[in-house]
């Protein structure tokens, strides 16, 4: 798989969070965590902000702004968020050429890392 400087990228999207996994062949992992769209909406309501509600596009832009640049991206998650984010990337970025989506049920952070590592490096990683 083509990747920038031997790095591979995966993202987990569900109703509760978005995790970006940056994996390089030197075994380095970086995992920024984003609040969910629902959490951001709740915070705005609790603080009585009068701005327009946050929409999916704004949320996806926030994720995209810190997403490492790569030709290949694996998107995991249990619901339609991953498909909507894939559509967003296809519209907004000509750099990401190969976007793979996989349905995944409840996963711990270790499970997500193991899945990304297995997909890109063919490694089997045992999780606790």
C-alpha positions in Angstrom: 0.0 0.0 0.0 1.2 3.5 -0.8 1.7 5.7 2.2 3.6 8.8 3.0 7.1 8.0 4.5 6.1 4.5 5.5 3.3 5.7 7.7 -0.2 4.3 7.7 -3.4 6.0 8.9 -6.7 4.8 10.3 -9.6 6.5 11.9 -12.3 5.3 14.2 -15.7 7.1 14.1 -18.7 6.4 16.3 -21.3 8.3 18.2 -18.9 8.9 21.1 -15.5 9.7 19.6 -13.2 10.0 16.7 -9.7 8.5 17.0 -6.9 9.0 14.5 -4.3 6.3 14.5 -0.9 7.2 13.0 1.2 4.0 12.6 4.7 3.8 11.2 6.8 0.7 10.6 9.0 1.8 13.5 6.0 0.9 15.8 5.2 4.5 16.7 1.5 5.2 17.5 -0.1 8.7 17.9 -3.7 8.8 18.8 -5.4 12.2 19.0 -8.9 12.0 20.5 -11.8 14.2 19.4 -15.1 14.7 21.2 -18.1 13.5 19.4 -20.4 15.7 17.4 -23.1 15.0 20.1 -20.7 16.2 22.9 -20.0 19.4 21.0 -23.7 20.0 20.5 -24.4 19.4 24.2 -21.7 21.7 25.3 -23.0 24.5 23.0 -26.5 24.1 24.4 -25.3 24.1 28.0 -23.3 27.3 27.5 -26.3 29.0 25.8 -24.2 29.9 22.8 -26.3 31.6 20.1 -24.2 30.5 17.2 -25.6 28.1 14.6 -25.5 24.5 15.7 -22.4 22.6 14.8 -23.1 20.4 11.7 -21.4 17.3 10.4 -19.4 19.3 7.8 -17.8 21.4 10.6 -17.1 18.3 12.6 -15.5 16.5 9.6 -13.5 19.7 8.8 -12.1 19.7 12.4 -11.0 16.0 12.0 -9.7 16.6 8.4 -7.6 19.6 9.6 -5.5 17.3 11.8 -5.6 14.2 9.6 -2.2 13.4 8.4 -1.8 13.6 4.6 -1.8 10.2 3.1 -3.0 8.5 -0.1 -4.6 5.6 1.8 -6.9 5.8 4.8 -8.7 3.1 6.7 -12.0 4.2 8.3 -13.5 2.0 11.0 -16.8 2.3 12.9 -20.2 0.8 13.6 -22.5 3.2 11.9 -23.0 5.6 9.0 -20.5 8.2 10.3 -17.6 6.4 8.5 -19.5 6.5 5.2 -20.4 10.2 5.5 -16.8 11.0 6.4 -15.6 9.0 3.4 -18.0 11.0 1.1 -16.7 14.2 2.7 -13.1 13.3 2.0 -13.9 12.3 -1.6 -15.3 15.8 -2.1 -12.7 17.8 -0.1 -9.4 16.1 -0.8 -7.8 15.0 -3.9 -4.8 13.7 -1.9 -6.6 10.7 -0.3 -7.0 8.4 -3.2 -7.7 5.1 -1.5 -10.3 5.2 1.3 -11.3 1.9 2.8 -14.2 1.6 5.2 -14.8 -1.4 7.4 -17.8 -2.1 9.7 -16.6 -2.7 13.2 -18.6 -3.2 16.4 -17.6 -2.0 19.8 -13.8 -1.8 19.9 -11.3 -0.7 22.6 -8.5 1.5 21.6 -6.2 -1.6 21.6 -8.6 -3.3 19.3 -8.6 -0.3 16.9 -4.8 -0.2 16.9 -4.6 -4.0 16.3 -7.1 -3.7 13.4 -5.1 -0.9 11.7 -1.8 -2.7 12.2 -3.3 -5.9 10.9 -4.8 -4.2 7.8 -1.6 -2.3 6.8 1.2 -4.5 8.1 -0.4 -7.9 8.2 0.5 -8.3 11.8 -1.5 -10.1 14.4 -1.5 -8.2 17.6 -3.0 -9.7 20.7 -5.1 -7.4 22.8 -6.0 -7.7 26.4 
